[in-house]
Amino acid sequence: MNITVIGTGYVGLTTGVCMASKGHKVYCVDISKEKIDAINSGTSPIYEEGMDDLLKQALKKGLLKATLDAENSIKDSEVVFICVGTPSREDGSINLDYIKTAAETVSQNLNNYKVIVVKSTVVPGTTVNVVKPVMDKSKKSYGLCMNPEFLKEGTAVKDFLEGDRIVLGVIDDESEDVMRKVYKDFPQKIFVTNPTTAEMIKYANNSLLAAKISFANEVGNVCKKLGINVYEVMDGVGMDKRLCRSFLNAGIGFGGSCFPKDVKALISKGEELKEPMTLLKSVISVNEKQPIKMVELLKKHLNPANKKIGLLGLAFKKGTDDVREAPSLKIIDELLSLKAEVIAYDPEAMSNVKKIYNNKIILADNKEEVVKKSDAVLIITDWDEFKVPELYKNKIVIDGRKIKTNAEIYEGICW
Ligand code: UGA
């Protein structure tokens, strides 16, 4: 089938490349010439395991083309995926401007029947109340589907090709038939529902995962005071099949472009409907305090003022260069406000952090330099290269990620 994907961020590019890997002919549309050129030359603008290989194969077979030309791509396609960003506004509500612009572009170029697929994460009601009216303006026949993504940064390609299920929120049988054809060579089970339910599945999914993490952190904070290892507690809890062990790793809290934004957007939707989401507000509140606990533990051992504090890891999790909503940023801000000097290293995220702090922190060349030059070390991200117990010999270490160390003074955040 011919498919257009609008937006070449990590969701859009993953969708395009994975669809091409199944034999579809894909146009990846974006407004950034730089990104288009990179993709067409076989270099993915984002780092995702397996992405460059699949991209190169798709280009070689002539099954993928990145382009600025939305008009002709849409006209030549049977299916159009909308994969643009849905950032948060100041008040936590979702900004749908990019979705509206993409929908207008599709609507203006509807030359024959095609299925429009919203893949961006949008609050319940958006596909039917915002996207559909724009399509109706075209006076052409079309199909509509809300197809949420469940991709984790770092394993997006694998998650797309082998994830737990595919959710199709369709407006009619014809849209479902086309979408089943799109996904016919994917092994996952397909769950069919309406668009608004599909939108809520995505929000409920991310919110429950975030809730598991905040739950583990809250229990972990109490465990810390009782001298209990929360990882052992969660290993025991996770043996209950009703609960499942994953996403119960306590630590410095969740970051990234998804959990904080999606939970806040759902809270904001609840407010709008006069249904305050007390539980989810607490999930956010626990999460916001968690990184600061690292600094509180540090203060037990030294006064950070005028001391050099080393940070190992800056990305919100390993396997990515992404620092959006990363706990590291809160910790850096707190340390700088306490007049500490910060020296940090991350294998991937240094340039993104440099854009935020310029010369306010020292960016080291490697982990050894951080450890050597600092008065105490905070472990922020669990990159494999930091899992060397010897590295921390004779140091004060505050660990947010449960890494084994030979530190002289060691404090785990929740253990
Ligand atoms: C998350 C979801 O896992 C995906 O299913 C979803 O598609 C995606 O958001 C999205 O909405 O696009 P992602 O943000 O890439 O994926 O990363 P996760 O691996 O889920 O981790 C999120 C955060 O939670 C990280 O900061 C991680 O360190 C933290 N985390 C995760 C914990 O603190 N403890 C855990 O047990 C698991």
Boltz pocket constraint, residues with backbone or C-beta under 6 A from the ligand:
constraints:
  - pocket:
      binder: B
      contacts: [[A, 121], [A, 149], [A, 150], [A, 151], [A, 152], [A, 153], [A, 154], [A, 206], [A, 209], [A, 213], [A, 245], [A, 246], [A, 247], [A, 248], [A, 249], [A, 250], [A, 251], [A, 252], [A, 253], [A, 254], [A, 255], [A, 256], [A, 257], [A, 258], [A, 259], [A, 262], [A, 316], [A, 317]]
      max_distance: 6.0
